[in-house]
């Protein structure tokens, strides 16, 4: 039986932007029925996306055609449109309200108004154009943390029609070279270091290595993120650039599908894929998600814990289009206290708090009680990065706030946005994502390509959406792009996620389908096992993979235990029993091993594939994409000793 944890009142629903948007059609016909509105949105794609453009007050020219070519993978959106992405995010630029409050471990908090932000963006854009010769479609790269300078860099770059890309400074040389080296940036905006967990890290040597190995970089701009570390040599100071008084570059509007940003896949199977997103598609999708789904407005204060290497940074940056104040944080989310982010939310009266499922789970395990802070302004909690367990749903409502709207959202770098998520009309049901997002024709499909309910299937999007990428870098015939998403089903996007959808349209994400377990020929999502294992008090984290034997696949579970626990026979028995009782006997691991750490990517996703490769006898590829690759040595030792 489904457990409803929160249901918005009639008054709350009436006051949302989604309600104002629905009135553009026939509000009475929808009667606050999200399913009916979603059905309309996917069956009237052109009318729906034109309405998003109009409701979002997009600055630009829409043209008279919304969907010129409707078949994926080559759908053509707004073929006659013209717009400037950065200009839309800076639309509130004459306003003295705060656009950004920047909090950092390495320096004092800073407040930047919308007016100041626009002035800074124009100064940097003028410098890039006049002194660096940056042209439309050139690449400008950021190697910098989640700071106001990163946002200024992205906005200045995209204002000129150039392409922005970024890597988090916690990447070492190989990790950042594997990304930026592929796209050949002409300018590098780099922080001299960063602070994390009470320590300061110098990044000047990595910048020198990058400049030596990426000959396209003709100019470097230094950002003194850590004042106690010297500036990058042979670099112009951003602080000096912003003090100049250059005339703002002329506003130029570009086609809807003009390239905006390059994002990167996690890169755990080889060099990361360089995914190119369009200005128009990103803008429209983010307006829809932030305003209609998240109900973020100019009265909102929007926080998301992210790095510049994760797509959620782009999502957070687009919050400027709503007129909200962005709270950005550069540092360790558990330092100097385990409640630092919740204290931040209290101090700045955050209305929309975003983070990863991993962070919420860690807070629960550590006994953090966010409600001890003043969170009376908090209205929405966003969670993504991995499936949010039912127990973490409970924890949010018991320990964060009882009347908050919890949006578990899921999409990816692939679309720089979400396929499924929350909305302000639907109830929050324990363990489930509320629904597919508007305009996204999401279904769960069987191997035979049939839409299925209440069964595990492949998450697909059967109709085009503006946020789907332009393509991949250095993939002129789109062969790699088509192989990544359209090889499974003809002209239908397959996301690579395993999911289950019920009659109400609620969704459960069951893990990546490329790491789906298949014991005895029965497909099992890894998240189904995680949900059981991580309810066990002694287990702080876990990872499950399949180990191919001669005739079958064995389920192998690795558990990270709290410091006072050992993995003995009784605990192994308890883990297996919990899994068996709440799933099926096929979910029960053949082997359970205790490990010191679970491997993660730098964006907080478990690296199941690298461990699968180890158990297969292969060497994991591109471990620079991982946050803690050194822990793989223990898995290799376990493989050699027990699974040879």
C-alpha positions as CSV (number, residue, x, y, z in Angstrom):
1,X,0.0,0.0,0.0
2,X,1.3,3.5,-1.0
3,X,2.1,5.8,1.9
4,X,1.4,9.5,1.2
5,X,3.9,11.6,3.1
6,X,2.7,15.0,1.9
7,X,-0.3,16.3,0.0
8,X,-0.4,20.0,-1.1
9,X,-3.6,21.9,-0.1
10,X,-6.0,23.4,-2.6
11,X,-4.7,26.8,-1.6
12,X,-1.1,25.8,-2.1
13,X,-1.9,24.4,-5.6
14,X,-3.8,27.5,-6.6
15,X,-0.8,29.8,-5.8
16,X,1.7,27.9,-7.9
17,X,3.1,29.0,-11.2
18,X,2.0,25.7,-12.6
19,X,-1.6,26.8,-12.0
20,X,-1.0,30.1,-13.8
21,X,0.5,28.2,-16.7
22,X,-2.4,25.8,-16.9
23,X,-4.8,28.7,-17.3
24,X,-3.2,29.4,-20.7
25,X,-5.0,26.3,-21.9
26,X,-8.2,25.2,-20.1
27,X,-7.6,25.2,-16.4
28,X,-11.0,23.8,-15.6
29,X,-10.3,20.7,-17.8
30,X,-7.2,19.9,-15.8
31,X,-8.7,20.7,-12.3
32,X,-5.3,20.4,-10.7
33,X,-4.9,16.9,-12.2
34,X,-1.3,16.7,-13.1
35,X,-1.8,13.5,-15.1
36,X,-4.3,15.2,-17.3
37,X,-1.9,18.2,-17.9
38,X,1.0,15.9,-18.6
39,X,-1.2,13.9,-21.1
40,X,-2.0,17.2,-22.9
41,X,1.6,18.3,-22.9
42,X,2.9,15.2,-24.7
43,X,0.0,15.0,-27.1
44,X,0.3,18.7,-28.1
45,X,4.0,19.2,-28.2
46,X,4.1,22.3,-30.3
47,X,1.4,24.1,-28.3
48,X,2.9,23.1,-25.1
49,X,6.5,24.3,-25.8
50,X,5.2,27.5,-27.4
51,X,3.3,28.1,-24.1
52,X,6.5,27.5,-22.1
53,X,8.3,30.1,-24.3
54,X,5.5,32.6,-23.7
55,X,5.1,31.9,-20.0
56,X,8.8,32.1,-19.4
57,X,8.9,35.5,-21.1
58,X,11.8,34.3,-23.3
59,X,13.8,37.3,-24.6
60,X,14.1,36.6,-28.3
61,X,12.1,35.7,-31.4
62,X,10.3,32.4,-31.4
63,X,9.4,32.3,-35.1
64,X,6.2,30.6,-36.5
65,X,7.3,27.0,-36.3
66,X,7.9,25.1,-33.0
67,X,8.7,21.6,-34.2
68,X,10.0,21.5,-37.7
69,X,11.0,17.9,-37.9
70,X,9.4,15.6,-35.3
71,X,11.4,12.3,-35.6
72,X,14.2,11.5,-33.3
73,X,17.2,11.6,-33.3
74,X,17.1,14.6,-35.7
75,X,14.1,16.5,-34.4
76,X,14.3,20.2,-35.2
77,X,12.9,22.7,-32.6
78,X,12.1,26.3,-33.3
79,X,14.0,26.3,-36.6
80,X,13.5,30.1,-37.1
81,X,14.0,31.3,-33.5
82,X,16.7,33.6,-32.3
83,X,17.8,34.2,-28.7
84,X,20.7,34.8,-26.4
85,X,20.9,32.4,-23.4
86,X,22.9,34.7,-21.1
87,X,20.7,37.7,-21.8
88,X,17.7,35.7,-20.6
89,X,19.5,34.8,-17.4
90,X,20.5,38.4,-16.9
91,X,17.1,39.8,-17.7
92,X,16.8,41.1,-14.1
93,X,20.1,42.9,-14.5
94,X,18.9,46.4,-13.4
95,X,17.7,45.0,-10.1
96,X,19.6,45.6,-6.9
97,X,18.3,42.4,-5.3
98,X,20.8,39.7,-4.7
99,X,21.4,37.4,-7.6
100,X,24.1,35.3,-5.8
101,X,25.3,34.7,-2.3
102,X,28.6,32.9,-2.6
103,X,29.8,30.9,0.4
104,X,33.2,29.3,0.4
105,X,35.6,27.5,2.7
106,X,38.5,29.5,1.4
107,X,37.2,33.1,1.7
108,X,34.5,35.3,3.1
109,X,30.9,35.0,1.9
110,X,30.1,37.6,-0.9
111,X,26.8,39.0,-2.1
112,X,26.3,40.0,-5.7
113,X,23.2,41.9,-6.9
114,X,21.6,41.3,-10.3
115,X,22.9,44.7,-11.4
116,X,26.5,43.9,-10.3
117,X,26.3,40.5,-11.9
118,X,25.3,41.9,-15.3
119,X,28.1,44.6,-15.1
120,X,30.7,41.9,-14.3
121,X,29.5,39.7,-17.1
122,X,29.7,42.5,-19.6
123,X,33.2,43.4,-18.6
124,X,34.4,39.8,-18.9
125,X,32.6,39.4,-22.2
126,X,34.2,42.5,-23.6
127,X,37.6,41.3,-22.5
128,X,37.1,37.9,-24.1
129,X,35.9,39.4,-27.3
130,X,38.4,42.3,-27.6
131,X,41.5,40.9,-26.0
132,X,41.2,37.2,-26.5
133,X,39.5,37.2,-29.9
134,X,36.7,34.8,-28.7
135,X,34.2,34.2,-31.5
136,X,30.9,32.3,-31.5
137,X,31.4,28.6,-31.2
138,X,34.8,29.0,-29.7
139,X,35.2,27.0,-26.4
140,X,36.0,28.7,-23.1
141,X,36.8,26.4,-20.2
142,X,36.5,26.8,-16.5
143,X,38.7,24.8,-14.1
144,X,37.2,26.3,-11.0
145,X,34.9,25.5,-8.1
146,X,31.3,26.5,-7.6
147,X,32.0,30.2,-7.2
148,X,30.5,33.5,-8.5
149,X,33.4,33.7,-10.9
150,X,32.4,30.4,-12.5
151,X,28.9,31.8,-13.1
152,X,30.3,35.1,-14.5
153,X,32.6,33.1,-16.8
154,X,29.7,30.9,-18.1
155,X,27.4,33.9,-18.7
156,X,30.1,36.0,-20.4
157,X,31.1,33.1,-22.7
158,X,27.5,32.3,-23.7
159,X,26.6,36.0,-24.2
160,X,29.1,36.0,-27.0
161,X,27.7,32.8,-28.5
162,X,30.8,30.9,-27.5
163,X,30.6,27.5,-25.8
164,X,31.2,27.0,-22.1
165,X,32.6,23.9,-20.5
166,X,33.9,23.3,-17.0
167,X,35.7,20.8,-14.7
168,X,35.7,20.8,-11.0
169,X,39.1,21.6,-9.3
170,X,39.1,18.3,-7.4
171,X,39.9,16.6,-10.7
172,X,43.6,16.0,-11.1
173,X,45.5,16.6,-14.3
174,X,44.5,13.4,-16.1
175,X,40.8,13.8,-15.3
176,X,40.6,17.4,-16.4
177,X,42.8,16.8,-19.5
178,X,40.5,13.9,-20.6
179,X,37.7,16.4,-20.7
180,X,39.1,19.8,-21.7
181,X,41.7,18.3,-24.0
182,X,39.0,16.9,-26.3
183,X,37.2,20.2,-26.8
184,X,40.3,22.5,-27.3
185,X,39.4,25.6,-25.4
186,X,40.9,28.9,-26.5
187,X,40.6,30.5,-23.0
188,X,41.0,28.9,-19.6
189,X,39.4,30.5,-16.5
190,X,41.1,28.8,-13.6
191,X,41.1,29.0,-9.9
192,X,44.4,29.0,-8.2
193,X,43.1,26.4,-5.7
194,X,40.2,25.4,-3.6
195,X,39.3,24.7,0.0
196,X,37.8,21.4,1.2
197,X,37.3,19.9,4.6
198,X,39.5,22.5,6.3
199,X,42.4,22.0,3.9
200,X,43.6,24.2,1.0
201,X,44.6,22.7,-2.3
202,X,46.9,24.4,-4.8
203,X,45.9,23.9,-8.5
204,X,48.6,26.0,-10.2
205,X,50.7,23.0,-11.2
206,X,47.7,21.3,-12.9
207,X,47.0,24.5,-14.8
208,X,50.6,24.6,-16.0
209,X,50.3,21.0,-17.2
210,X,47.0,21.8,-19.0
211,X,48.5,24.7,-20.8
212,X,51.5,22.6,-21.9
213,X,49.3,19.8,-23.2
214,X,46.4,21.7,-24.7
215,X,48.0,24.1,-27.3
216,X,44.6,25.6,-28.2
217,X,44.7,27.6,-24.9
218,X,46.0,31.0,-25.8
219,X,45.0,32.9,-22.7
220,X,44.6,32.1,-19.0
221,X,42.5,34.1,-16.5
222,X,43.4,33.6,-12.9
223,X,40.8,33.6,-10.1
224,X,42.2,33.9,-6.6
225,X,39.8,31.5,-5.0
226,X,42.3,30.9,-2.2
227,X,43.8,34.3,-1.3
228,X,46.7,32.7,0.6
229,X,47.9,30.9,-2.5
230,X,49.8,33.0,-5.2
231,X,48.2,33.7,-8.5
232,X,48.7,31.5,-11.6
233,X,51.7,32.7,-13.5
234,X,51.3,34.1,-17.0
235,X,47.6,34.7,-16.4
236,X,45.4,37.8,-16.4
237,X,43.7,38.6,-13.1
238,X,39.9,38.4,-13.3
239,X,39.6,40.9,-10.6
240,X,41.5,43.4,-12.8
241,X,39.3,42.7,-15.8
242,X,36.1,43.3,-13.8
243,X,37.4,46.7,-12.7
244,X,37.8,48.0,-16.3
245,X,35.3,50.1,-18.0
246,X,34.9,48.5,-21.4
247,X,31.7,49.1,-23.4
248,X,29.4,46.1,-23.3
249,X,29.5,43.9,-26.4
250,X,26.6,44.2,-28.8
251,X,23.8,41.8,-28.0
252,X,23.6,39.1,-30.6
253,X,20.9,36.5,-30.8
254,X,21.6,33.1,-32.1
255,X,19.6,30.1,-33.5
256,X,17.7,28.0,-31.0
257,X,20.1,25.0,-31.6
258,X,23.2,27.1,-31.2
259,X,25.7,25.2,-29.0
260,X,25.7,26.4,-25.4
261,X,27.7,24.0,-23.2
262,X,29.7,20.8,-23.4
263,X,29.0,18.4,-20.5
264,X,30.8,15.1,-19.9
265,X,29.7,11.6,-19.2
266,X,31.2,10.1,-16.0
267,X,34.0,8.5,-18.1
268,X,34.2,5.3,-16.1
269,X,34.4,3.1,-19.2
270,X,36.9,5.2,-21.2
271,X,37.3,8.9,-22.1
272,X,34.2,10.8,-21.2
273,X,31.7,11.5,-23.9
274,X,31.5,15.2,-24.7
275,X,27.8,16.0,-24.9
276,X,26.8,19.3,-26.7
277,X,23.7,21.0,-25.5
278,X,21.8,23.8,-27.3
279,X,21.0,27.3,-25.9
280,X,17.3,27.2,-26.7
281,X,16.7,23.6,-25.6
282,X,18.5,24.2,-22.3
283,X,16.8,27.5,-21.6
284,X,13.2,26.2,-22.3
285,X,13.7,23.0,-20.4
286,X,15.1,24.8,-17.3
287,X,12.4,27.4,-17.4
288,X,9.8,24.5,-17.3
289,X,11.5,22.6,-14.6
290,X,12.5,25.4,-12.3
291,X,9.3,27.5,-12.6
292,X,6.5,25.0,-13.3
293,X,7.8,21.9,-11.5
294,X,9.9,23.5,-8.8
295,X,7.8,26.7,-8.4
296,X,11.0,28.8,-8.2
297,X,10.3,32.6,-8.6
298,X,11.9,35.9,-7.9
299,X,10.7,35.5,-4.2
300,X,12.7,32.3,-3.9
301,X,16.1,31.6,-2.5
302,X,17.5,28.6,-4.3
303,X,20.4,26.4,-3.1
304,X,21.9,23.3,-4.7
305,X,25.0,21.5,-3.4
306,X,26.9,20.8,-6.6
307,X,30.3,21.2,-8.2
308,X,31.0,22.6,-11.7
309,X,31.7,19.1,-12.9
310,X,28.1,18.0,-12.4
311,X,25.1,18.9,-14.6
312,X,23.2,20.2,-11.5
313,X,25.6,23.2,-11.6
314,X,24.0,24.2,-14.9
315,X,20.6,23.6,-13.5
316,X,21.4,25.8,-10.5
317,X,22.9,28.5,-12.7
318,X,19.7,28.7,-14.8
319,X,17.9,29.6,-11.6
320,X,18.8,33.2,-12.5
321,X,16.2,33.1,-15.2
322,X,13.5,33.0,-12.5
323,X,14.9,36.1,-10.7
324,X,15.6,34.0,-7.6
325,X,18.6,34.5,-5.3
326,X,21.1,31.7,-5.8
327,X,23.0,30.4,-2.7
328,X,26.2,28.8,-4.0
329,X,28.6,26.8,-1.8
330,X,32.2,25.8,-2.5
331,X,33.5,23.3,0.1
332,X,32.9,20.1,2.0
333,X,29.1,19.6,2.8
334,X,30.1,18.0,6.2
335,X,32.6,20.6,7.3
336,X,33.0,22.3,9.8
337,X,29.9,20.5,11.1
338,X,27.8,17.7,9.6
339,X,24.9,20.3,9.6
340,X,26.7,23.0,7.7
341,X,24.4,23.0,4.7
342,X,21.2,23.0,6.9
343,X,22.7,25.9,8.9
344,X,23.3,27.7,5.6
345,X,19.7,27.1,4.7
346,X,18.6,28.6,8.0
347,X,20.9,31.6,7.8
348,X,19.8,32.6,4.3
349,X,16.2,31.5,4.5
350,X,16.5,29.0,1.7
351,X,13.1,28.1,0.1
352,X,14.4,25.5,-2.3
353,X,17.2,23.1,-1.0
354,X,18.9,20.7,-3.5
355,X,21.3,18.0,-2.9
356,X,22.1,14.3,-3.7
357,X,20.4,11.2,-2.4
358,X,23.8,10.2,-1.1
359,X,24.0,13.3,1.1
360,X,20.5,12.8,2.5
361,X,21.3,9.2,3.3
362,X,24.6,10.2,5.0
363,X,22.7,12.7,7.1
364,X,20.3,10.0,8.2
365,X,23.1,7.6,9.1
366,X,25.0,10.2,11.1
367,X,21.9,11.2,13.0
368,X,21.8,14.8,11.7
369,X,18.6,16.6,12.7
370,X,18.1,19.6,10.3
371,X,14.9,20.6,12.0
372,X,16.9,21.8,14.9
373,X,17.7,24.8,12.6
374,X,15.1,27.4,11.6
375,X,13.8,26.0,8.3
376,X,10.5,27.9,8.3
377,X,11.2,29.3,4.8
378,X,11.9,25.9,3.3
379,X,9.3,24.8,0.8
380,X,11.0,22.3,-1.5
381,X,13.8,19.7,-1.2
382,X,15.3,18.4,-4.4
383,X,17.2,15.1,-4.4
384,X,19.0,13.4,-7.3
385,X,22.2,11.6,-8.4
386,X,20.9,8.2,-7.4
387,X,17.6,6.7,-6.3
388,X,16.3,8.0,-2.9
389,X,15.4,5.1,-0.6
390,X,12.0,4.9,1.1
391,X,13.7,5.3,4.4
392,X,15.3,8.5,3.3
393,X,11.8,9.8,2.3
394,X,10.7,9.1,5.9
395,X,13.8,10.8,7.3
396,X,13.1,14.0,5.3
397,X,9.6,14.3,6.7
398,X,10.6,13.4,10.3
399,X,13.9,15.2,10.6
400,X,13.9,18.0,8.0
401,X,10.3,19.4,7.8
402,X,6.9,17.7,7.9
403,X,5.3,20.0,5.3
404,X,8.0,20.3,2.7
405,X,7.5,19.2,-0.9
406,X,10.2,16.5,-1.6
407,X,11.1,16.2,-5.2
408,X,13.1,13.1,-6.1
409,X,14.2,13.9,-9.6
410,X,16.0,11.9,-12.3
411,X,17.4,12.6,-15.7
412,X,21.1,13.2,-16.5
413,X,24.0,14.9,-18.1
414,X,22.6,13.5,-21.3
415,X,19.7,16.0,-21.3
416,X,21.1,18.5,-18.8
417,X,17.8,18.1,-17.0
418,X,15.2,15.6,-15.9
419,X,12.9,13.0,-17.4
420,X,10.9,12.4,-14.2
421,X,10.5,14.4,-11.0
422,X,8.3,16.4,-8.7
423,X,5.5,18.9,-9.3
424,X,3.4,21.1,-6.9
425,X,0.1,19.4,-7.6
426,X,0.8,15.8,-6.8
427,X,1.2,14.1,-3.5
428,X,4.6,12.8,-2.3
429,X,4.4,9.0,-2.0
430,X,7.1,7.2,0.0
431,X,9.8,5.8,-2.2
432,X,8.4,7.1,-5.5
433,X,9.1,9.9,-7.9
434,X,5.9,11.8,-8.5
435,X,5.6,11.6,-12.3
436,X,7.2,12.1,-15.7
437,X,7.9,15.8,-16.3
438,X,5.7,17.9,-18.6
439,X,6.5,17.5,-22.3
440,X,8.5,14.3,-21.6
441,X,6.8,11.1,-23.1
442,X,8.5,8.8,-20.6
443,X,7.5,5.1,-20.4
444,X,8.9,1.8,-19.1
445,X,9.5,-0.6,-22.0
446,X,10.0,-4.3,-22.2
447,X,12.8,-5.8,-24.2
448,X,10.3,-6.2,-27.0
449,X,9.6,-2.5,-27.1
450,X,6.2,-2.6,-25.4
451,X,5.0,-0.1,-22.7
452,X,4.6,-1.9,-19.4
453,X,3.2,-1.0,-16.0
454,X,4.2,-2.3,-12.6
455,X,7.1,-4.2,-14.1
456,X,10.8,-3.4,-14.4
457,X,11.7,-2.0,-17.8
458,X,13.9,0.3,-19.7
459,X,13.2,4.1,-19.2
460,X,12.5,5.5,-22.6
461,X,11.3,8.8,-24.0
462,X,9.2,8.0,-27.1
463,X,8.8,11.6,-28.3
464,X,11.4,14.3,-28.9
465,X,12.2,17.0,-26.3
466,X,14.1,20.3,-26.9
467,X,16.7,19.3,-24.2
468,X,18.0,16.4,-26.2
469,X,21.7,17.1,-27.2
470,X,22.8,18.6,-30.5
471,X,25.3,15.7,-30.6
472,X,28.7,14.7,-29.3
473,X,32.0,16.5,-29.9
474,X,33.9,15.2,-32.9
475,X,31.0,13.0,-34.0
476,X,30.1,14.6,-37.4
477,X,27.8,11.9,-38.6
478,X,26.2,11.4,-35.1
479,X,27.2,7.7,-35.2
480,X,28.3,7.7,-31.5
481,X,25.3,9.9,-30.5
482,X,22.8,7.6,-32.1
483,X,24.6,4.5,-30.7
484,X,24.4,5.9,-27.2
485,X,20.6,6.5,-27.1
486,X,18.8,5.1,-30.2
487,X,20.5,1.7,-30.8
488,X,18.1,-0.2,-28.4
489,X,14.8,1.0,-30.0
490,X,14.3,2.7,-33.4
491,X,13.7,6.5,-33.1
492,X,13.1,6.2,-29.4
493,X,15.4,7.5,-26.7
494,X,16.6,4.8,-24.3
495,X,18.2,6.5,-21.2
496,X,20.1,3.5,-19.9
497,X,18.0,3.4,-16.6
498,X,15.9,0.6,-15.3
499,X,12.6,1.8,-13.9
500,X,9.1,0.8,-12.9
501,X,6.0,3.0,-13.5
502,X,2.6,2.4,-11.9
503,X,-1.0,3.3,-13.0
504,X,-0.8,6.7,-11.3
505,X,2.3,7.5,-13.3
506,X,4.6,7.3,-10.3
507,X,8.1,6.2,-11.0
508,X,10.8,4.1,-9.2
509,X,14.3,4.3,-10.7
510,X,16.0,0.9,-10.2
511,X,19.6,1.7,-11.2
512,X,21.5,1.7,-14.5
513,X,20.3,-0.9,-17.0
514,X,23.9,-1.4,-18.1
515,X,24.7,-2.7,-14.7
516,X,21.4,-4.6,-14.3
517,X,22.0,-8.0,-12.7
518,X,20.7,-11.0,-14.5
519,X,20.9,-14.1,-12.3
520,X,19.1,-17.0,-13.8
521,X,18.0,-14.8,-16.7
522,X,15.9,-12.6,-14.4
523,X,16.7,-8.9,-14.6
524,X,17.3,-7.2,-11.3
525,X,18.0,-3.5,-10.7
526,X,20.8,-2.8,-8.3
527,X,18.7,-0.1,-6.5
528,X,16.3,-2.8,-5.4
529,X,19.1,-4.4,-3.3
530,X,20.5,-1.1,-2.1
531,X,17.1,-0.1,-0.6
532,X,17.1,-3.2,1.6
533,X,20.8,-3.3,2.6
534,X,21.1,0.3,3.6
535,X,18.2,0.0,6.0
536,X,20.5,-2.2,8.2
537,X,21.9,-0.1,11.0
538,X,25.4,-1.5,10.8
539,X,25.8,-0.8,7.0
540,X,26.8,2.8,6.1
541,X,27.1,2.2,2.3
542,X,27.0,-0.7,-0.2
543,X,27.7,-1.7,-3.7
544,X,26.3,-4.6,-5.7
545,X,27.5,-6.1,-9.0
546,X,27.1,-9.2,-11.0
547,X,29.9,-11.8,-11.3
548,X,29.7,-13.9,-14.4
549,X,30.3,-17.6,-13.8
550,X,30.3,-20.4,-16.4
551,X,26.6,-20.7,-16.6
552,X,25.1,-17.9,-14.7
553,X,25.5,-14.5,-12.9
554,X,26.2,-14.4,-9.2
555,X,25.1,-11.4,-7.2
556,X,28.1,-10.0,-5.2
557,X,27.5,-7.5,-2.4
558,X,30.1,-5.2,-0.9
559,X,29.3,-3.4,2.4
560,X,30.9,-0.6,4.2
561,X,30.2,-1.0,7.9
562,X,30.3,1.4,10.8
563,X,33.5,1.5,12.8
564,X,32.2,-0.7,15.6
565,X,31.0,-3.6,13.4
566,X,32.6,-6.6,11.9
567,X,31.1,-8.7,9.1
568,X,30.4,-12.0,10.9
569,X,28.1,-14.9,10.1
570,X,25.1,-13.4,12.0
571,X,25.3,-10.1,10.1
572,X,25.7,-11.9,6.7
573,X,22.6,-13.9,7.7
574,X,20.7,-10.8,8.7
575,X,21.5,-9.0,5.4
576,X,20.5,-12.0,3.3
577,X,17.3,-12.4,5.3
578,X,16.3,-8.7,4.8
579,X,16.9,-9.0,1.1
580,X,15.0,-12.3,0.7
581,X,12.0,-11.1,2.8
582,X,11.5,-7.8,1.0
583,X,12.5,-8.8,-2.6
584,X,12.9,-12.3,-4.0
585,X,15.3,-15.2,-3.4
586,X,17.1,-14.2,-6.7
587,X,18.1,-10.9,-5.2
588,X,20.0,-12.6,-2.4
589,X,23.8,-12.2,-2.9
590,X,25.9,-15.3,-3.4
591,X,28.8,-13.4,-1.8
592,X,29.0,-10.6,0.8
593,X,32.3,-8.8,1.5
594,X,33.2,-6.0,3.9
595,X,35.2,-3.2,2.3
596,X,36.7,0.0,3.7
597,X,35.1,2.2,1.0
598,X,32.7,2.3,-1.9
599,X,33.9,3.8,-5.2
600,X,32.1,6.9,-6.4
601,X,32.4,9.3,-9.3
602,X,33.2,12.9,-8.5
603,X,29.5,13.7,-9.0
604,X,28.5,11.2,-6.3
605,X,27.4,8.2,-8.3
606,X,28.4,4.6,-7.3
607,X,30.9,3.1,-9.8
608,X,29.4,-0.3,-10.2
609,X,31.0,-0.8,-13.7
610,X,34.6,-0.5,-12.5
611,X,34.1,-3.2,-9.9
612,X,32.2,-5.4,-12.5
613,X,35.3,-5.0,-14.7
614,X,37.6,-6.1,-11.9
615,X,35.5,-9.2,-11.1
616,X,35.6,-10.0,-14.9
617,X,39.4,-9.9,-14.8
618,X,39.7,-6.6,-16.7
619,X,41.4,-3.4,-15.7
620,X,39.0,-0.5,-15.0
621,X,39.3,2.3,-17.5
622,X,39.7,6.0,-16.8
623,X,39.7,5.8,-13.0
624,X,40.5,9.6,-13.1
625,X,36.7,10.1,-13.2
626,X,36.5,8.6,-9.8
627,X,36.7,10.5,-6.5
628,X,38.4,7.6,-4.6
629,X,40.0,5.2,-7.2
630,X,42.5,4.0,-4.6
631,X,39.8,1.9,-3.0
632,X,39.7,-0.4,-6.0
633,X,42.8,-2.1,-4.8
634,X,40.8,-3.8,-2.1
635,X,38.3,-5.1,-4.7
636,X,41.1,-6.5,-6.8
637,X,42.5,-8.3,-3.7
638,X,39.1,-9.7,-3.0
639,X,38.8,-10.9,-6.6
640,X,42.2,-12.6,-6.4
641,X,41.5,-14.3,-3.1
642,X,37.9,-15.3,-3.3
643,X,36.6,-15.0,-6.9
644,X,39.5,-16.2,-9.0
